[in-house]
Amino acid sequence: MDLKIKTRFIEQWEKYFTGNELPIACFYSDDLMDAEFPKAPKPNKHGITCIFGQLAPVRKGKARAFNQENLGCWGSKGLLGFMPAGADEQTVDFMVNVEKYKKSPAHVKAMFQNSPPLKALKKYLIFKRWDLLTENDDPQVVFFFCTPDVLAGLHGLANFDTMTPHGAITPFCSGCEMLVAFPMKELESDHPKAVIGLLDPSARRWVRPDLLSFSIPWPKFLSMLKNMDDCFLNTSIWENIRKRLNPKDRE
């Protein structure tokens, strides 16, 4: 990636979203790209470690790489493209009778038909905090962990140059699909949309209760960065919000 983009965003982020954590970039790669490939987590009493728990070190500045060997949830292995995924008997039973997120097997099967799972075309899925990106990295999706105020700013920015009210979407799916898979699929669109996430109750226990996610396909991210000085962020409207954004000011 162009390191001028990296520097420009850090400057703009601090200007308009003072004190809030930098986003994380993710991309598929056949190389580890200086990211650590951690061991698979030890199973908890439910036998599952959510990817949101596995991303905690990334938020602290440690790049990580994952695939089917070390993702801690069988769902994420399939939904992020490393194993076959679909409305098999196990998945249907889990969604209908255990999680109770879908009314019937027919609803589960229709969901997968309408949104086929992502397929990983390379060996690893790399996650790096924005400030760790190098010129050799090739971000595909940039995502934020954000409070409602920050989300409001990102949502408005995502819709600034759209011709419809749908610059951001909120699909019903797992937390890892909202974070990575859906915005990855949006890369195939002529007008890629951002994705509001962390609405999966099963994933929410892994993050603070005041956080949601906002994931942006790379072309959309570039247009948002370009528009930051020309939109509402540069008005008194946003200034009133910006004054309360810094976590230090809320302590």
Backbone hydrogen bonds, N-H to C=O, Kabsch-Sander energy under -0.5 kcal/mol:
donor,donor_aa,acceptor,acceptor_aa,energy
3,L,1,M,-0.6
5,I,2,D,-1.3
6,K,2,D,-1.1
7,T,3,L,-2.2
8,R,4,K,-2.6
9,F,5,I,-2.5
10,I,6,K,-1.9
11,E,7,T,-2.1
12,Q,8,R,-2.4
13,W,9,F,-3.2
14,E,10,I,-2.0
15,K,11,E,-1.5
16,Y,12,Q,-2.3
17,F,13,W,-2.9
20,N,17,F,-2.0
24,I,143,F,-2.8
25,A,128,K,-3.2
26,C,141,V,-2.6
27,F,126,I,-1.6
29,S,124,Y,-2.2
35,A,32,L,-1.9
36,E,63,A,-2.0
47,G,44,N,-1.6
49,T,72,G,-2.4
53,G,50,C,-1.1
54,Q,50,C,-1.5
55,L,51,I,-1.4
56,A,53,G,-1.1
59,R,55,L,-1.9
60,K,56,A,-0.8
61,G,58,V,-1.7
62,K,57,P,-1.9
63,A,61,G,-0.6
64,R,127,F,-2.1
65,A,36,E,-2.4
66,F,125,L,-1.9
70,N,67,N,-1.1
71,L,67,N,-1.6
77,K,73,C,-1.7
78,G,74,W,-1.3
79,L,75,G,-3.1
80,L,76,S,-2.0
81,G,78,G,-1.4
82,F,77,K,-2.0
83,M,77,K,-1.1
88,D,86,G,-1.7
92,V,88,D,-2.7
93,D,89,E,-2.3
94,F,90,Q,-2.3
95,M,91,T,-2.6
96,V,92,V,-2.3
97,N,93,D,-2.6
98,V,93,D,-1.0
98,V,94,F,-0.8
99,E,94,F,-3.4
100,K,94,F,-0.6
101,Y,95,M,-2.1
102,K,95,M,-1.4
107,H,104,S,-0.5
108,V,104,S,-1.5
109,K,105,P,-2.6
110,A,106,A,-2.3
111,M,107,H,-1.9
112,F,108,V,-1.9
113,Q,109,K,-1.8
114,N,110,A,-2.3
115,S,111,M,-1.4
118,L,79,L,-0.7
120,A,81,G,-1.7
124,Y,29,S,-2.8
125,L,66,F,-2.4
126,I,27,F,-3.2
126,I,124,Y,-0.6
127,F,64,R,-2.9
128,K,25,A,-2.6
130,W,23,P,-2.7
132,L,129,R,-2.4
133,L,130,W,-1.5
137,D,134,T,-1.4
140,Q,26,C,-2.3
141,V,26,C,-1.9
142,V,216,I,-2.5
143,F,24,I,-3.0
144,F,214,F,-2.2
146,C,144,F,-0.6
146,C,212,L,-3.0
151,L,147,T,-2.9
152,A,148,P,-2.3
153,G,149,D,-1.6
154,L,150,V,-2.4
155,H,151,L,-3.0
156,G,152,A,-2.2
157,L,153,G,-2.2
158,A,154,L,-2.4
159,N,155,H,-1.2
160,F,156,G,-0.5
160,F,157,L,-0.9
162,T,159,N,-1.2
169,I,194,A,-2.4
173,C,171,P,-0.7
178,M,174,S,-2.3
179,L,175,G,-2.1
180,V,176,C,-2.4
181,A,176,C,-1.3
182,F,177,E,-3.2
184,M,180,V,-2.0
185,K,181,A,-2.3
186,E,182,F,-1.7
187,L,183,P,-0.5
187,L,184,M,-1.2
188,E,185,K,-1.8
189,S,186,E,-1.7
194,A,167,G,-2.4
195,V,215,S,-2.7
196,I,169,I,-2.6
197,G,213,S,-2.8
203,A,200,D,-1.6
204,R,200,D,-1.4
205,R,201,P,-0.6
206,W,203,A,-1.8
207,V,204,R,-1.8
211,L,208,R,-1.6
212,L,146,C,-2.8
213,S,197,G,-1.5
214,F,144,F,-1.7
215,S,195,V,-2.8
216,I,142,V,-2.9
218,W,140,Q,-2.6
220,K,217,P,-0.6
221,F,217,P,-2.4
222,L,218,W,-2.2
223,S,219,P,-1.7
224,M,220,K,-2.2
225,L,221,F,-2.5
226,K,222,L,-2.0
227,N,223,S,-1.4
228,M,224,M,-0.7
228,M,225,L,-0.9
230,D,227,N,-1.3
231,C,227,N,-0.9
231,C,228,M,-0.5
234,N,231,C,-2.0
235,T,232,F,-1.4
238,W,232,F,-0.8
239,E,235,T,-1.8
240,N,236,S,-1.8
241,I,237,I,-0.7
241,I,238,W,-0.6
242,R,238,W,-3.6
243,K,239,E,-1.7
244,R,241,I,-1.8
245,L,242,R,-1.6
246,N,242,R,-0.6
249,D,246,N,-1.4
250,R,246,N,-0.7
250,R,247,P,-1.0
251,E,248,K,-0.8
